Amino acid sequence: MSNDINEGQWRQMRGSVKEKWGKLTDDEVEEMEGKFENFYGKMQEKYGMSKQQAREAFEDLRR
């Protein structure tokens, strides 16, 4: 399974990401581009998440 979310899915999910993690700016959400490593970096920076916590949050987005 890929670690990333395809572009179309990510476009649809950006609002949910912003709603769930309000510390993220629109630009930061845009910069993630649905890529796990980008998501992890921002989640670690803004929320202090471990890589495992970020992976679980990212997988929750995909469901």
N, C-alpha and C positions, 0 to 999 in steps of 0.2 A: 504494500500500500504506500502510496506517495505521502510525503510529509506535507505537501502543499495542497491548497484548494484552488481549483481552476478559476480563471478570471471571471467568468460569468457568475459562478456561485459566490465568489468573493464580493462582487458588486451588490448582490442581493443581501449579503450578510453584514455589510459595513454598518448599517444602522443598528443592528443587534449588538455588534461589538461596541459601538459608541455608547449605546444605552446601558450595557452591562458594565463597562469599564469607563466611566465618565471622566477619569483623569486624562484619558487619551484625547488629543486634539484631532480634528478632522484630517489635518495633514499627516499626522502620525499613523492614523488608520489607513489612509491612502498609501503611505510609504510601505506598509506591510505587504501589500500586493498578494495576500493570501499565502505567503511563504512562512513556514513555521519558524525558521531562524530569525526572521524579522520580527515576528510576533513575540517570540521568546525574549529577544533583546529589549523590546519596549515593555513587556510585562515585568521583566526583571528590574528595569530602570524605574518604572512608575509604581510597581506594587511589591517589589522584593520577592517575586515568585522564583522558586527553584525551577530547574529545567523540567522536572517531573510534573510539578504543579502546572506549569505552562502547557506541557504536552496534554495533560488531562483537560485543561480548559479549552485548548485548541480542538481536541477531539470532540468535546461537548458541542462546539460550534458546528461541527460537521454532521451532527445527528439531526 
